[in-house]
Amino acid sequence: MTINRNNYEEYFLLYIDRELNRDEQLMVEDFVRLHPDLEKEFNLLKQTIALPPVVVLEGKDKLLKEENTFR
């Protein structure tokens, strides 16, 4: 199946949800370049991508149990 004006919305959502393989992603990107009137819609959808927060656990090395050196 190829992307066209009748199904581009589905492809845009699949792209945003990271459900397309690399070739399909490139196909969507090429389609947007060929149809600049849809670029704003595509970019708005891309802004909805929520990335997981970066969590830094300081002092986590103190949580490790010390080795028992008794013999």
N, C-alpha and C positions, 0 to 999 in steps of 0.2 A: 504494500500500500504506500502511496506517496502523499505527501502533504499538499493540500490545496486550500482554496478559499472556503470550501465547505466543511473541512475537518481540521483546520489549523488550530482551533481552540483546544481540541483534544490533545494535539501534539504539544501545544504550549504547556498544558497542565502536566502531561507526562514528562516533559523536559524539567519542569520545576520540581516535580516529585522524584526526579532522578531515576525514572523507570525506562529510559531509553539507552541503548548502547551508543558507543562513540559515533558510529556512522549516522545513526538517527539524530543524534544531537547536532552533528554538522549539517544534516539536511535541514533541521529547524533553523539553525543560524543562517544558512544560505537563503532559506525562504524569507526570513526577516530582512535580509539585505536586498532581496529582489522586490520586497513589498514594504518600503519604508513607512507607509501609512499605518502599518501594524506594529512598528517598532515601539511606539509609546506603550501600547497594550502589553507587549512582551516584557518591556522593562518594568512596568508596574507589577506584573506577576512575579518577576525576579526579586522584587523588593519584599515579597511576602515570605521568602525563604528564612526560616528561623534556624540559626546555628546554635548548637549546644553551648552553654556557658563554659568558659575555661575555669576549671576548679584547681586551685593550688592548695595542697595539703602540707602545710609547713609542720615540721617536727614529726612527720610520720615515721622517721627512722627510730624514734623513741618508743614506738609501739611494738617493735620487734622484741621478742623474748630473747634475753641474753643466753648464750650457750652455757650449759653447765660444764664447768671445767674440772669437777671433782672426778677422781678415778678410784 
